[in-house]
Amino acid sequence: MTPPKKSRTPVPQSKSSPSSTTAQSSQMDVVMRIVAERAKYETFLRELDRDSGSKPANVVARVRADYAARLASIMEQLKASQDLLARHAASLTTQLQKLQEAEQRFLDEAAELDLRKQVGELPESEWSTAVERVRTDASKIKAQQEVTAGDIKRIRDVIDSLSVSSGAGTPTPVA
């Protein structure tokens, strides 16, 4: 009887050098702070539109102009970061594909363990331990996929909103 494979499928690692990964991560942190600033000013403007009736019109106009100018500046910063956002989304997409491949390897390994148990090669106790480990690892990979997919969606939403806002004149809010 051949013992089951004891291999553990490693979590895919980026091929970028640590310094380039750190620099890109730092740049993305800055961009994400800018995105948060944009959301803040968009909220301020919505609130101003919703509830400014009892305030003097000239004060409301001055505050609106201030927020609109700050938002325009932030949008310019984001537009300047659009290539970085696109590169980061592409990098995350590659990482997501590697995570999907890793998950499939774990699922294949679980199926192999099931088959080896079915034909009598693996005793129940060994199968139980091995398949639990493999399924736990697959579950961790799946959770990483969900986080990565969410990050990709947020970045693409930002990129899409920049494209829409450059054609329209009013920035599109991003959740």
N, C-alpha and C positions, 0 to 999 in steps of 0.2 A: 504494500500500500504506500503510495506517495503522499507525504504530508502536504497539507495545503500551503500555498504560497504565503509567506509572512511579510510580503512587501507592503509598504505603506506608500500610497501615492502622495507625493509631496504637493504642497500648495504651490501653484505657479508663482515664481518670483520675477520681478521686472528685470530686464536685461540692462537697464540704465545704470550708469555709475552712481554710487551713493551721492556724490556731490551734485550731479545733474538732477537727480531725483529730489534732493533736498532743495535745490534752487527752484525747481518747478513747483514743488509743494509750497514753498514760501511765496512764490509769485501767485499761486492759486489762492493762498490764504488772503493775500492783499485783494485779489479780484473778488473773492467771496465777501470780504468786508465792504467793498464798493457795492456789491449787489444788495447787501443788507442796508446800506445807506440809501440806495435807490428805493427800496421798499419802504423805508421810513418816510422819505419825502413824498412818495406816492400816497402813503396813508395820511400824512399831514394835509395834502391837497384835497383828498377825498373828504376828510373831516371838515376842512374849511368850507368845501362846497355844501356839505350836509348841514352844518350848524354855524352859520355866521350871520344870521338874520338880524340879531340885535346889536351887532357891532357897526360902527361907522364904516361906510363904504370905502372911504379913502384908506382906512387902516387895513381893512380886508384886502384891498387891492395891493397895498404895499407888502403885506405879509405873503399874499399869493405870488407876487412878482419875485420876492426873495426866495420862496420855496421853488418856484419854477426855474429861477436862475441856478440854484444849487443843484436841482435835478438835471438841468441841461449840462452842467459841468460834470456831474457824475456819469451821465450818458456818454459824454465824450470820452471819459476815462475808460468806460466799459467798451466802447467801440474800438479804442486803441488796444484793448486786451482781447479782441475777438479772435485773433490768430492763436493766442495762448489757450483760450477756451476751446477752440476747435482741436488743437493738438492734444489737450488734456482729455477731451471726450474720446478722441481716437485711441489714446493710450488706455483709457478705461475700457473701451470696447474690446481691445485686444486682451486686456486682463480678464474681462468677462468671458470671452471665448475660451481662454485657458482654464478658467474656473469651471465652465460647462464641460470641457474635456475631462478635467479631473473628476468631476462628479460622475461622468459616464464611466470612467475607469473604476470608480468605487461601486457603481451599480453593476457593472460587469463582474467585478470581483465577488460581490454578494451572490449574483446568479451562479457563478462558478462554484462557490461554496455550497449553495443549495443543491446543485447538480452532484457534487461529490458526496454530499450527505445522502442524496436520493439513491445513488448507486451503491452505497454502503462503505465507501472509502473513509468517510469522516464519521466518527462517533458523535452522537447528539451533543455531548458536553463540549467537545472541541468546536463543533459547528456553531453552537449557541454563542460561545465566547467570541469566535472569529467574526461571525456575521453581525453581532452587536457592535463590535469595534468598527467594522466597515460601514455599517449604516449610520453610526454616530459621526464618523468622519464625513460621510456623504452629506449628512444634515448640516454640519458646520460649513461645508463648501457651499451648500444651497443658501445658507444665511449670508455668506459673503457675496454670493451672486446677487441677492436681493438688494443689499446695500450698494453694491457697485452699479446695478441697473438704476437705482434711485438717483445716484450721483450723476450718471449719464443723462438721465431725464432732466434733472435740474439744470445742468450745463446747457443742454440743447434748448431748453425753454428760454434760458437767458439769451443764447445766440439768436433764436427765432425772434424774441422780443426786440432785439437790436435791429434785426432786418426789417421788422414791421415798423418800428418807430422811426427808422431812417426814411421810410417812404411816406409815413403819415405825418407827423409833426408832434403828435402826442405820444409819450412813452406808453407802452402796454405794460400793465402790472404783471408781475410774476409772483406766484405763491411761494 
